[in-house]
Amino acid sequence: MTTSAISRAAGTGQTADTATGATPQSGRARSGPSARIEGLDGLRALAIVGVLVYHLNASWLPGGFLGVDVFFVVSGFLITTLLVREHDRTGRIALSQFWVRRARRLLPALVLCVVASVLIARAVSQDLLVDIGRQIGGALTFSTNWTEITAGTSYFDQTAPQLFMNFWSLAVEEQFYLLWPLVTLALLGMSSRVRVGVAVAAGVGSSLLMALLVTPGADATRVYYGTDTHVMGLMAGAALAFACASPRLAPRVAPSRWGRLGGYAVPLAVVVLLAEMAFLDEQSTLTFRGGIVLASLATAVIVMGVIERRPDGATRVQRVMRHPVAGWVGARSYSIYLWHWPVILLVALDNPSAPGTLSHLLTRTWCVLVTLALADLTFRFVETPFRSLGFRGVAATLRGRVAGLTRRTKQLVAAGVAALTVVTAVIVLTAPAQSETARMLAANEAAGDAMTRQSPSAGPTPSGTSTPGPAPTSSPAASAPSAAKRSFSMPAGPEIDAYGDSIMVGSLQALRYYFPGIRIDAKSNRRWSDGLAEVSARGDGNRRAVVLAFGTNAGVDEERVKDVLDVLGPQRMVVLVNIMGPFARVDSDNATLELIARGRPNVAVADWADAIRAHPDQVQSDRVHPTIKGAHLFSRTVRQAMADLSTKHTGKAVSLKELPIP
């Protein structure tokens, strides 16, 4: 078989070991010109920037998580290229050597990141160590995606911070590295068309499975994490590599051979990819029913444009992708990916800040600087030595350096390594089973259930304080208003029903403190559809004032919100509590609530997002649920919204007594 189109693009016939950033099979650095394909590091840079911005603040780039799919396409392309080239050169694929190269490419930096992150997390917050044993096991065995699917965790809600959440994609890639060489070995005995066809069929099958298994309005972690549902990018890259390796098919994947369309195809693919990153989000069913596939195909077209060597010189896209800054970032993209998420969590807990503030922008800038510094050090002193020398070479180098030390220094080094190992093991073995937030929510939910069973309409009266509203004029049983008797005076606790999710569960005690006698129906993980079911079930038994706090889970469902308000009718006072959290949808969801309330005179919005933005220290480690002080802020925000609604309709200002936090 002739030299592949990829070799021509790189300007050399060397093996793809160096093109992928790996070293030759001997484990020694190859001399001579580099076979690294110009521009692919730039594409990696685009991918890691997208993921990094998304994790810094999802609202800045809602579809930034598609950067992972860019990585998948590049990996599928380069790994398949490596395998095909090795087979062309030697007539075989040395599987064991291939897997060893992958191990030394990935494992050393990963182990360093895991150990360092665990030690620092222990000093910052125990909450980051919940289920850390499972996370480390998943990371070191490259099974994070399936261990987290089994555990029922969520990538998109992020209400329970996981130190190594981002390792799921490394697991998918490593599973690809394990199985794909075997498939490739079988395919190399077939025609080029069959090879491409098999890769395309696998990608189409994965895309269809994702589209079928995703449930609109439900968490999409299963289809996002699943190897079976998320290999379309890897397969797109593999199909492209098979085509490039075929003298007959290679011209068909060269944009310059596509006529007038070829001049626009690659820039258009860049625009499509960037547009998807800017406008798609994790709540859109379209993301999982075509969005990820389109991003993968757009990336494949960009790869075609990047690797093509044109007689008229580099294209504009090629020049951008070959920029030195893009190359620097792309070469360190693996280490940046490893470090960025642990750094974001650790900095966020050590320096709390709320989105939309200068403090938030500064802390996020600090996250980027720390991540880049750690990534560069890891690239220079961990990735590069293992890549060029291999495990044995690095071990020999370390032995040589240790041999030159004094006996006393050797003892100190050995003691330090042993102590580090023991401390890490103790931290993992003594890690909490639940976060402080989870324990608080469970306790509040149990207390709420017990109180409801004892006396559904009763509530504690704060000692030494007066009721922050007028005394009820009627019993709870008679409090269901009619259109003829509707009242917008400030309601007391026994005149209020509250429905909500875990944010309200976390504020349960504070709500009862500010509204003695309030009836609360709140459970974790509830959505607006659950709120509709609960409000409808109570029907006319709903009190004359109602507080609704949903949307943290799965966002604000506009139609369900309207349905709930229709059930309650225009005669009741209703307060909608908006949302706050590390979600791309926060601003759009809150805008939806404002728009709905604007068209209904009996409805007001309690601006929890604005209130907590000024007090980021009053949020738990998950960046979503309130602390004890935050729960009181939540309750005061609800009370103020209810008072404003009363003043709006009665024309009488409501005087609210300032209550001390008990």
Summary of the structure (lengths in Angstrom):
residues: 662
radius of gyration: 29.0
end to end distance: 79.7
largest distance: 93.4
contacts: 2296
relative contact order: 0.10
helix: 65%
strand: 4%
